[in-house]
Amino acid sequence: MNRIRTAVTAATVVLAGTLTALTSPAAADPVTHEENDHVPAGAAWTQHYFPSSDGSGVELHADVLLPEGLAEGEQVPVILSVGPYFGHSGQMNLEGRQRTGPSDRFDDFIEGTDLFERGYAFVMVDLRGFGGSTGCLDAGGAGDRADVKAALDWAASQPWSTGAVGMYGKSFDAITGLIGNNLGHDALRAVVAQEPVWDYYRNTRSDGVPRSTIVNVPNTYNLIATLPQLPDDDARYRANAEYEKAHPECPLANTLAYQTTDPRTEFWADRDYAAQAKGTGTPLFFTQGTLEWNTEPEAMQEFLDNHQGPERGWIGPWDHVRGNDRTEDGRLEMGRAGWFAETLSFYDQYLKGIGPRTAYPAYAVQDNTGTWRAQDTWPEAGAPTTVDLGSGSYVDHGGESATAASFLRCSAPVDRDIRVTGTPRLALTSAAHGNVMVELHDVAPDGTAVAFDEQVALLRPGATALDLKSAEWTLAAGHRLVVEIGTIQAGPLSDWIDTPSGETMEITDAALNLALDDPADDLPTDGGAAPYLDLYRQFSTSELPIGPPSFTLPTSGH
């Protein structure tokens, strides 16, 4: 039995060595699609290692895809993606791969743009702690910032690189795009970021109230960081991939860091990308779902206000999807065609100096009506409107009692369509410690209400101000805006881990600041309704006990 096991082990080692020689290329030994079907058609794959930029000794791994047949001395601009999802065995879980090869995470982008035919390289760099890179995973902080800088330095300085680099990503590797912008790196000419997190604290703790993400996010990335890689990966890659297992303090430190409660700490300040964007100027093309459940539109407006460079954005009522994603029946998840064409035009403009052949709007925005409009800035609204909500009270019991859980303030029916855009802000004064949940409802004449914006916060005695999520929602003529203020209650997309105080919360001086826009001034642009909008309405619709109006929304002058 032992001899059989030994023989099998020896054979496995020999086989792994043979596969390594065949499929894990050295830097000077590129592999094509014909040799390994994980390599995209038209590309030549090599792997490289280089140090991070912080002097920590962390070694980073890169998968490089160059246009097949690129002549010696020929140079191309680089599209760079830096993140945790490029491990050869799978993005977030083991994917059953039988041989190693570059991640297929952005094969849709490569194929949709004909990237290599159009004369670009694509480089995927593993952040510290992931894939073939060493070091403790860092959750978007100073270590990851050093890795992004090193990746930009490296990609810009290769003999096949023109020195012009663009970044591309979605979710976490969109965050690294924001980090790249905030670095102000000379080589970075453009960033495309789909559904990023704009401020990590606000994504995990809403004004002091923790979300379930303080547990499930570190657990998810700890799992990714410890995924076993493939037996035919080269020895250096496999050794680097074992770093987190050899250093169990790394996942533990990552888990504990998310328990940090004070937003003023260095941990959260390092991850406030909106604040760090002040004065930056890298051209930015982003997408943001206003009804996102994962990377919500929090701190987006602050980032854009701080960012001084050219901006282009798709904003609308979708969830955590890519610009090209489709439903099972073939409908575009965002409702707008042309994602890859516009993205490549953006890169051509800023990495190659080729002017766009199509006049794309700076912002393409969809609201709850399912229609798209073009505008030069976002938000585009008239003078801010402040609505006096007065006083009220509720019991902070978390919805676990029949006693008053909230109070409502409703507008008179609007006499024409009016849109809530930008980032609503609520100010109030509390007499006690407790929790508050603020919801904005669109109420039809028949009393049917759709909750379209919300936020929660910890309250202390005294004045508090909180930003709601950025919104794009039109109230149709005859509808009313209802503001609900109360205890935090469970809902389909509510994952807050609150501790009800049991106190009666006496609220005074409540006021809501809104940016309002007149849909009559819209400049239409191509696109249809995001399919997610119908699903969202299904689980966000209720009946509210509407009383007499307490305020009027202005519908002219916007």
C-alpha positions as CSV (number, residue, x, y, z in Angstrom):
1,M,0.0,0.0,0.0
2,N,2.7,2.5,0.9
3,R,4.7,1.6,-2.2
4,I,1.6,2.1,-4.4
5,R,1.1,5.5,-2.8
6,T,4.7,6.4,-3.2
7,A,4.6,5.4,-6.9
8,V,1.5,7.4,-7.5
9,T,3.0,10.4,-5.8
10,A,6.2,10.1,-7.9
11,A,4.2,9.8,-11.1
12,T,2.1,12.9,-10.1
13,V,5.3,14.9,-9.5
14,V,6.7,13.8,-12.9
15,L,3.4,14.6,-14.6
16,A,3.1,18.0,-12.9
17,G,6.7,18.8,-14.0
18,T,5.8,17.8,-17.6
19,L,2.7,19.9,-17.6
20,T,4.6,22.8,-16.1
21,A,7.1,22.7,-18.9
22,L,4.2,22.6,-21.5
23,T,1.8,25.2,-20.1
24,S,3.4,27.5,-17.6
25,P,5.5,29.8,-19.8
26,A,8.7,31.5,-18.8
27,A,8.9,35.2,-19.6
28,A,10.6,34.5,-22.9
29,D,8.5,31.5,-23.9
30,P,5.0,32.7,-24.9
31,V,2.1,30.4,-25.2
32,T,-0.7,30.8,-27.7
33,H,-4.4,29.7,-27.9
34,E,-3.4,26.8,-30.1
35,E,-1.1,25.5,-27.3
36,N,-3.5,26.3,-24.4
37,D,-7.1,27.0,-24.9
38,H,-7.2,29.2,-21.7
39,V,-5.2,31.7,-23.7
40,P,-7.5,34.0,-25.7
41,A,-7.3,33.7,-29.4
42,G,-4.9,36.2,-30.9
43,A,-2.8,36.5,-27.8
44,A,0.6,35.2,-26.5
45,W,0.7,34.5,-22.8
46,T,3.7,35.0,-20.5
47,Q,4.1,35.2,-16.7
48,H,6.2,37.7,-14.8
49,Y,7.2,38.5,-11.2
50,F,8.2,41.8,-9.7
51,P,8.3,43.5,-6.3
52,S,5.6,45.8,-4.8
53,S,6.6,49.4,-4.4
54,D,6.6,49.7,-0.6
55,G,9.8,47.9,0.2
56,S,7.9,45.2,2.0
57,G,9.4,42.3,0.1
58,V,6.0,41.4,-1.4
59,E,6.3,39.8,-4.8
60,L,3.6,40.3,-7.4
61,H,2.6,38.0,-10.2
62,A,1.4,39.2,-13.6
63,D,-0.2,37.3,-16.5
64,V,0.6,39.2,-19.7
65,L,-1.3,38.8,-22.9
66,L,0.3,40.4,-25.9
67,P,-1.0,40.5,-29.5
68,E,0.2,37.3,-31.1
69,G,3.1,37.9,-33.5
70,L,4.0,41.3,-32.0
71,A,7.4,42.0,-33.5
72,E,10.5,42.6,-31.4
73,G,10.8,46.3,-30.7
74,E,7.1,46.9,-31.5
75,Q,5.2,48.7,-28.7
76,V,1.5,48.8,-27.7
77,P,-0.5,50.6,-25.0
78,V,-1.5,48.5,-22.0
79,I,-4.8,47.8,-20.4
80,L,-4.1,46.8,-16.8
81,S,-6.4,45.1,-14.3
82,V,-5.2,44.6,-10.7
83,G,-7.2,42.6,-8.3
84,P,-7.9,39.4,-6.2
85,Y,-9.7,37.4,-8.9
86,F,-7.0,36.3,-11.3
87,G,-5.9,33.0,-9.6
88,H,-5.4,30.3,-12.2
89,S,-7.7,27.8,-10.4
90,G,-10.7,30.2,-10.3
91,Q,-11.9,33.7,-9.6
92,M,-13.8,33.1,-6.3
93,N,-14.0,29.3,-6.1
94,L,-12.3,26.4,-7.7
95,E,-13.6,26.2,-11.3
96,G,-12.6,22.7,-12.2
97,R,-9.8,23.7,-14.5
98,Q,-7.7,20.7,-15.7
99,R,-4.7,22.8,-16.7
100,T,-3.3,26.2,-15.8
101,G,-3.6,29.3,-17.9
102,P,-4.5,33.0,-17.5
103,S,-7.8,33.9,-15.9
104,D,-10.8,34.3,-18.2
105,R,-12.3,37.0,-15.9
106,F,-12.3,39.6,-18.7
107,D,-12.4,37.4,-21.8
108,D,-15.7,39.1,-22.6
109,F,-13.9,42.5,-22.7
110,I,-11.0,41.0,-24.8
111,E,-13.4,39.5,-27.3
112,G,-15.9,42.3,-27.3
113,T,-13.3,44.9,-28.2
114,D,-11.1,42.7,-30.4
115,L,-8.4,44.0,-28.1
116,F,-5.4,42.4,-29.7
117,E,-6.5,43.1,-33.2
118,R,-6.9,46.8,-32.1
119,G,-3.3,46.9,-30.9
120,Y,-3.4,46.6,-27.1
121,A,-1.8,44.4,-24.4
122,F,-3.8,43.1,-21.5
123,V,-2.1,42.6,-18.1
124,M,-3.6,41.0,-15.0
125,V,-1.8,41.5,-11.8
126,D,-2.6,39.6,-8.6
127,L,-2.9,41.8,-5.5
128,R,-0.8,40.8,-2.5
129,G,-2.2,37.6,-1.0
130,F,-3.9,36.4,-4.1
131,G,-3.0,34.1,-7.0
132,G,0.7,34.0,-7.6
133,S,1.5,37.0,-5.3
134,T,2.9,36.9,-1.8
135,G,2.0,39.0,1.2
136,C,-1.0,39.5,3.5
137,L,-4.2,40.5,1.7
138,D,-5.0,44.1,2.4
139,A,-8.6,45.0,1.5
140,G,-7.9,48.0,-0.6
141,G,-5.6,49.8,1.8
142,A,-2.0,51.1,1.7
143,G,-0.6,47.7,0.7
144,D,-2.9,47.4,-2.3
145,R,-2.1,51.0,-3.1
146,A,1.6,50.1,-3.3
147,D,0.8,47.1,-5.5
148,V,-1.2,49.3,-7.9
149,K,1.7,51.7,-8.1
150,A,4.2,48.8,-8.8
151,A,1.9,47.4,-11.4
152,L,1.6,50.8,-13.2
153,D,5.4,51.3,-13.0
154,W,6.0,47.8,-14.4
155,A,3.4,47.9,-17.2
156,A,4.6,51.3,-18.4
157,S,8.3,50.3,-18.4
158,Q,8.3,47.1,-20.4
159,P,10.0,47.0,-23.8
160,W,6.7,46.1,-25.5
161,S,4.8,49.0,-23.8
162,T,4.3,52.5,-25.2
163,G,4.2,53.7,-21.6
164,A,0.5,54.6,-21.9
165,V,-1.6,52.5,-19.5
166,G,-5.4,52.3,-18.9
167,M,-7.0,50.4,-16.1
168,Y,-10.1,48.2,-16.4
169,G,-12.2,46.4,-13.8
170,K,-15.5,45.7,-12.1
171,S,-16.2,45.6,-8.4
172,F,-12.9,45.1,-6.6
173,D,-10.7,45.5,-9.7
174,A,-12.8,48.7,-10.3
175,I,-11.7,49.9,-6.8
176,T,-8.1,49.4,-7.8
177,G,-8.9,51.7,-10.8
178,L,-10.0,54.4,-8.4
179,I,-6.8,53.8,-6.4
180,G,-4.8,54.2,-9.6
181,N,-6.6,57.5,-10.3
182,N,-5.8,58.7,-6.7
183,L,-2.1,57.9,-7.1
184,G,-1.8,60.6,-9.9
185,H,0.5,58.2,-11.8
186,D,1.9,59.8,-15.0
187,A,1.6,56.5,-17.0
188,L,-2.1,56.1,-16.2
189,R,-4.1,57.7,-19.0
190,A,-7.6,56.4,-18.4
191,V,-9.7,54.3,-15.9
192,V,-12.8,52.3,-16.7
193,A,-14.5,51.3,-13.4
194,Q,-17.7,49.3,-13.3
195,E,-19.7,49.3,-10.1
196,P,-16.8,50.3,-7.7
197,V,-16.9,51.0,-4.0
198,W,-16.3,54.7,-3.5
199,D,-15.6,54.6,0.2
200,Y,-15.1,51.3,2.0
201,Y,-16.4,52.5,5.4
202,R,-19.7,53.6,4.0
203,N,-20.0,50.3,2.1
204,T,-19.6,48.3,5.3
205,R,-20.9,50.6,8.0
206,S,-23.8,53.1,7.3
207,D,-23.1,56.0,9.6
208,G,-22.0,53.7,12.4
209,V,-24.5,50.8,11.8
210,P,-22.6,47.7,10.6
211,R,-23.8,45.7,7.6
212,S,-23.4,41.9,7.2
213,T,-20.5,42.8,4.9
214,I,-18.2,43.2,8.0
215,V,-18.4,39.4,8.2
216,N,-19.1,38.0,4.7
217,V,-16.7,40.2,2.8
218,P,-13.5,39.3,4.8
219,N,-14.6,35.7,4.8
220,T,-15.0,35.8,1.0
221,Y,-11.6,37.2,0.4
222,N,-9.9,35.0,3.0
223,L,-11.3,32.0,1.0
224,I,-10.1,33.4,-2.4
225,A,-6.6,34.1,-0.9
226,T,-6.3,30.4,0.3
227,L,-7.6,28.7,-2.9
228,P,-5.3,25.9,-3.9
229,Q,-3.7,26.5,-7.3
230,L,-3.0,24.0,-10.1
231,P,-0.4,21.3,-10.1
232,D,1.0,22.4,-13.5
233,D,1.5,26.0,-12.3
234,D,5.2,26.8,-12.1
235,A,6.9,26.2,-8.8
236,R,7.3,29.9,-8.0
237,Y,3.6,30.5,-8.6
238,R,2.6,27.6,-6.4
239,A,5.0,28.6,-3.6
240,N,3.7,32.2,-3.7
241,A,0.1,31.0,-3.7
242,E,0.7,29.2,-0.4
243,Y,1.6,32.4,1.4
244,E,-1.7,32.9,3.3
245,K,-1.7,29.3,4.4
246,A,1.8,29.6,5.7
247,H,0.9,32.8,7.5
248,P,-2.5,32.2,9.2
249,E,-2.2,35.6,10.8
250,C,-3.0,37.2,7.5
251,P,-6.7,36.0,7.2
252,L,-7.1,36.6,10.9
253,A,-5.9,40.2,10.6
254,N,-8.1,40.8,7.6
255,T,-11.2,39.6,9.5
256,L,-10.4,41.6,12.6
257,A,-9.7,44.8,10.6
258,Y,-13.3,44.9,9.4
259,Q,-14.5,45.1,13.0
260,T,-12.9,48.6,13.3
261,T,-15.8,50.9,14.2
262,D,-14.3,54.4,14.1
263,P,-14.3,56.0,10.6
264,R,-11.5,58.3,11.7
265,T,-9.0,55.5,12.1
266,E,-6.1,55.0,9.6
267,F,-7.7,51.8,8.4
268,W,-10.8,53.5,7.1
269,A,-9.1,56.7,6.0
270,D,-6.8,54.6,3.8
271,R,-10.0,53.3,2.1
272,D,-11.9,56.5,1.6
273,Y,-11.3,56.8,-2.1
274,A,-13.7,59.7,-2.5
275,A,-11.8,61.9,-0.1
276,Q,-8.5,60.9,-1.7
277,A,-9.7,61.9,-5.2
278,K,-9.5,65.6,-4.4
279,G,-7.7,67.3,-7.3
280,T,-7.1,64.2,-9.3
281,G,-7.5,64.2,-13.1
282,T,-7.2,60.8,-14.7
283,P,-10.0,60.5,-17.4
284,L,-12.7,58.2,-15.8
285,F,-15.4,56.1,-17.3
286,F,-17.6,54.4,-14.7
287,T,-20.9,52.7,-14.3
288,Q,-23.1,52.8,-11.2
289,G,-26.4,51.1,-10.4
290,T,-28.6,53.4,-8.3
291,L,-30.5,50.3,-7.0
292,E,-27.2,48.4,-6.3
293,W,-27.3,45.9,-3.4
294,N,-23.5,45.2,-3.4
295,T,-21.5,48.3,-4.2
296,E,-24.1,51.0,-3.5
297,P,-24.0,54.6,-4.8
298,E,-22.5,56.0,-1.6
299,A,-19.8,58.6,-1.8
300,M,-20.1,58.6,-5.6
301,Q,-21.1,62.2,-5.8
302,E,-18.3,63.2,-3.4
303,F,-15.7,61.4,-5.5
304,L,-17.0,63.0,-8.7
305,D,-17.0,66.5,-7.1
306,N,-13.4,65.9,-6.0
307,H,-12.2,64.5,-9.3
308,Q,-11.2,67.2,-11.7
309,G,-10.5,65.2,-14.9
310,P,-12.7,64.2,-17.8
311,E,-15.6,62.0,-16.8
312,R,-18.0,59.7,-18.5
313,G,-20.6,57.6,-16.8
314,W,-23.6,55.2,-17.2
315,I,-25.9,55.6,-14.2
316,G,-29.2,53.8,-13.8
317,P,-31.5,51.3,-11.9
318,W,-29.5,48.0,-12.2
319,D,-27.8,45.9,-9.7
320,H,-24.2,44.5,-9.6
321,V,-23.7,43.9,-13.4
322,R,-21.2,44.7,-16.2
323,G,-22.0,47.1,-19.0
324,N,-22.2,44.2,-21.5
325,D,-24.1,41.7,-19.3
326,R,-27.3,40.1,-20.5
327,T,-30.2,38.3,-18.9
328,E,-30.9,34.7,-19.7
329,D,-33.4,35.8,-22.4
330,G,-30.8,38.1,-24.0
331,R,-31.8,41.5,-22.7
332,L,-29.0,43.9,-21.7
333,E,-28.8,44.2,-17.9
334,M,-28.2,47.9,-18.1
335,G,-30.5,48.4,-21.1
336,R,-28.0,50.2,-23.2
337,A,-26.0,48.8,-26.1
338,G,-22.5,49.6,-27.2
339,W,-20.5,49.1,-24.0
340,F,-17.4,47.7,-25.6
341,A,-17.4,50.2,-28.5
342,E,-17.6,53.1,-26.1
343,T,-15.0,51.6,-23.8
344,L,-12.5,51.1,-26.7
345,S,-13.2,54.6,-28.0
346,F,-12.4,55.9,-24.6
347,Y,-9.1,54.1,-24.5
348,D,-8.3,55.0,-28.1
349,Q,-8.8,58.7,-27.2
350,Y,-6.6,58.8,-24.1
351,L,-4.0,56.1,-24.7
352,K,-3.6,56.5,-28.5
353,G,-4.7,60.1,-29.1
354,I,-7.4,58.9,-31.6
355,G,-10.5,61.2,-31.5
356,P,-13.9,59.4,-31.0
357,R,-15.8,58.8,-34.2
358,T,-19.1,58.8,-32.2
359,A,-20.2,61.7,-30.1
360,Y,-20.8,59.9,-26.8
361,P,-22.5,61.9,-24.0
362,A,-20.5,62.5,-20.9
363,Y,-23.3,61.0,-18.9
364,A,-25.9,58.5,-20.0
365,V,-28.5,58.3,-17.2
366,Q,-31.6,56.1,-16.8
367,D,-34.2,56.7,-14.2
368,N,-37.1,54.6,-13.0
369,T,-39.2,55.4,-16.1
370,G,-36.7,53.2,-18.0
371,T,-35.7,56.0,-20.4
372,W,-32.2,57.3,-21.0
373,R,-31.0,60.9,-21.2
374,A,-27.7,62.5,-22.1
375,Q,-26.2,65.2,-20.0
376,D,-22.8,67.0,-19.6
377,T,-22.5,66.7,-15.8
378,W,-24.0,64.7,-13.0
379,P,-26.1,65.5,-11.1
380,E,-27.8,68.1,-13.3
381,A,-30.3,70.0,-11.3
382,G,-31.6,73.4,-10.3
383,A,-31.0,75.0,-7.0
384,P,-31.1,72.6,-4.0
385,T,-34.5,72.3,-2.3
386,T,-34.8,72.0,1.5
387,V,-38.0,70.4,2.8
388,D,-38.9,71.1,6.5
389,L,-40.1,67.8,8.0
390,G,-40.6,69.2,11.5
391,S,-40.8,66.8,14.5
392,G,-41.9,63.3,15.3
393,S,-41.1,60.2,17.4
394,Y,-40.8,56.5,17.2
395,V,-39.6,53.6,19.3
396,D,-36.3,52.1,18.4
397,H,-37.3,48.4,18.7
398,G,-36.1,47.1,15.3
399,G,-39.6,46.3,14.1
400,E,-40.1,43.7,16.8
401,S,-43.0,45.5,18.5
402,A,-46.4,46.7,17.6
403,T,-45.6,50.2,19.0
404,A,-44.8,53.1,16.6
405,A,-41.9,52.1,14.4
406,S,-41.7,55.3,12.3
407,F,-43.4,58.5,11.4
408,L,-44.2,59.8,8.0
409,R,-44.1,63.2,6.3
410,C,-45.7,63.4,2.9
411,S,-45.8,66.0,0.1
412,A,-48.8,67.3,-1.7
413,P,-49.3,65.6,-5.1
414,V,-46.8,67.0,-7.6
415,D,-48.5,68.9,-10.5
416,R,-46.0,67.7,-13.1
417,D,-43.2,65.1,-13.4
418,I,-40.3,65.9,-11.1
419,R,-37.1,64.0,-10.6
420,V,-35.0,63.4,-7.5
421,T,-31.4,63.2,-8.6
422,G,-28.0,63.3,-6.9
423,T,-27.6,62.6,-3.2
424,P,-30.4,63.5,-0.8
425,R,-29.2,64.6,2.7
426,L,-31.2,64.5,5.9
427,A,-30.5,66.6,9.0
428,L,-32.2,66.1,12.3
429,T,-31.8,66.5,16.1
430,S,-32.3,63.6,18.5
431,A,-32.9,63.6,22.2
432,A,-31.6,60.1,22.8
433,H,-29.2,57.4,21.7
434,G,-30.5,54.9,19.1
435,N,-30.9,54.0,15.5
436,V,-32.6,55.7,12.6
437,M,-33.7,54.5,9.2
438,V,-34.8,57.0,6.6
439,E,-36.7,55.9,3.5
440,L,-38.0,57.9,0.5
441,H,-41.2,56.5,-1.1
442,D,-42.9,57.3,-4.4
443,V,-46.6,57.1,-3.6
444,A,-49.2,56.8,-6.4
445,P,-52.7,58.2,-6.2
446,D,-54.0,54.8,-5.2
447,G,-51.7,54.7,-2.2
448,T,-49.2,52.2,-3.7
449,A,-45.7,53.1,-2.5
450,V,-42.3,52.2,-3.9
451,A,-39.3,52.8,-1.6
452,F,-36.5,54.1,-3.8
453,D,-33.9,55.4,-1.4
454,E,-32.8,54.7,2.1
455,Q,-30.1,55.1,4.7
456,V,-29.5,54.3,8.4
457,A,-27.4,55.8,11.1
458,L,-26.5,55.7,14.8
459,L,-28.0,58.6,16.6
460,R,-26.6,60.4,19.7
461,P,-28.2,63.3,21.5
462,G,-27.8,66.4,19.4
463,A,-27.7,67.2,15.7
464,T,-26.9,64.6,13.0
465,A,-26.7,64.8,9.2
466,L,-26.6,61.8,6.9
467,D,-26.3,61.3,3.1
468,L,-28.8,58.9,1.5
469,K,-27.7,56.9,-1.5
470,S,-27.5,58.7,-4.8
471,A,-30.8,58.4,-6.7
472,E,-32.4,58.8,-10.1
473,W,-36.1,58.6,-9.5
474,T,-38.9,60.5,-11.2
475,L,-42.2,61.2,-9.4
476,A,-45.0,61.2,-12.0
477,A,-47.6,64.0,-11.9
478,G,-50.1,63.2,-9.2
479,H,-47.6,61.2,-7.1
480,R,-46.3,62.2,-3.7
481,L,-43.0,62.0,-2.0
482,V,-43.2,60.4,1.5
483,V,-40.3,60.5,3.9
484,E,-40.3,57.8,6.5
485,I,-38.2,58.2,9.6
486,G,-38.0,55.4,12.2
487,T,-36.3,52.3,13.6
488,I,-34.3,50.0,11.3
489,Q,-36.5,47.3,10.0
490,A,-35.8,44.2,7.9
491,G,-36.3,44.3,4.2
492,P,-35.3,42.4,1.0
493,L,-32.1,44.3,0.6
494,S,-31.6,45.4,4.2
495,D,-28.6,43.6,5.8
496,W,-27.8,45.9,8.7
497,I,-26.7,44.4,12.0
498,D,-28.3,46.9,14.3
499,T,-28.8,46.8,18.1
500,P,-32.2,48.5,18.9
501,S,-31.9,50.8,21.9
502,G,-35.5,50.4,23.0
503,E,-35.6,54.2,23.5
504,T,-38.4,56.5,22.4
505,M,-36.7,58.6,19.8
506,E,-37.8,62.2,19.9
507,I,-36.8,63.8,16.6
508,T,-36.9,67.6,16.0
509,D,-35.7,70.0,13.3
510,A,-35.8,67.3,10.6
511,A,-35.1,68.7,7.1
512,L,-34.4,67.0,3.8
513,N,-32.2,68.5,1.2
514,L,-32.9,67.4,-2.4
515,A,-31.6,68.1,-5.9
516,L,-34.6,68.2,-8.2
517,D,-34.6,68.0,-12.0
518,D,-37.3,68.7,-14.6
519,P,-37.7,65.8,-17.0
520,A,-39.1,68.1,-19.6
521,D,-35.6,69.3,-20.2
522,D,-34.2,65.8,-20.9
523,L,-32.1,65.2,-24.0
524,P,-33.0,61.6,-25.0
525,T,-30.3,59.1,-25.8
526,D,-30.3,55.4,-26.9
527,G,-31.3,52.7,-24.4
528,G,-34.1,50.7,-22.8
529,A,-35.2,49.8,-19.3
530,A,-32.9,47.8,-17.1
531,P,-34.7,44.5,-16.4
532,Y,-33.8,44.6,-12.7
533,L,-36.1,47.6,-12.4
534,D,-39.2,45.4,-12.6
535,L,-37.9,43.0,-10.0
536,Y,-36.9,45.8,-7.7
537,R,-40.5,47.2,-7.8
538,Q,-41.9,43.8,-6.9
539,F,-40.1,43.6,-3.6
540,S,-40.0,47.4,-2.8
541,T,-43.8,48.1,-3.1
542,S,-46.1,48.5,-0.1
543,E,-49.1,50.3,1.1
544,L,-48.5,53.3,3.4
545,P,-51.0,55.0,5.7
546,I,-50.8,58.5,4.1
547,G,-52.0,61.5,6.0
548,P,-52.5,65.1,5.0
549,P,-49.6,66.7,3.2
550,S,-47.0,68.6,5.3
551,F,-44.9,70.1,2.5
552,T,-44.9,70.9,-1.2
553,L,-42.2,70.1,-3.7
554,P,-41.4,72.9,-6.1
555,T,-41.9,71.7,-9.7
556,S,-40.7,74.8,-11.6
557,G,-37.3,76.4,-11.9
558,H,-35.4,73.1,-12.1
